Every structure is written in C-alpha cells, then in structure tokens.
C-alpha cells in the first residue's frame, strides 16, 4: 500500500534523491524537479501520478527517471 503524499512532498523527495547523487554533487549542480502531475486513472501498478515535465540537463535524465520510478512505487499523490 502506497503512502499518500502531497505534490510538494513528492517533488521535494525526488529532488533530494537526485541532488544527493555523487555525480551531481561532484559537478556542483542543483537539479530542480517539477511537481508531479495527477493521472486520471492509476496506472497498471496503482500509481496515480506522473512526472513528464523534467526539462533539465539531459546528463541527469536517467538519474531523475530512476528517482521518479522509486518514489512511484512508494507514494501516491494525495
């Protein structure tokens, strides 16, 4: 069962995870993450949000996608 979290809590946790990464810190970057977007219907896994609006450096896209996927397994949007 996923915990319910606000959009800001989801965004902040993903941002924390990404910015804690060794490569991001080594590059002295600060990655900003957008708020999650609610889905009309939960997806097949039961997640009720997505985050398709990341527009930062493509260098960190894979890292952002991994963080999003990890949080989607744990939290749903309140």
Buried (B, 14 or more C-beta within 10 A) or exposed (E): EBEEBEBEBBBBBBBEBBBEBEEBEEEEBEBEBBBBEEEEEEEEEEBBBBBEEBEBEEEBEEBBEBBBEEBBEEBBBE
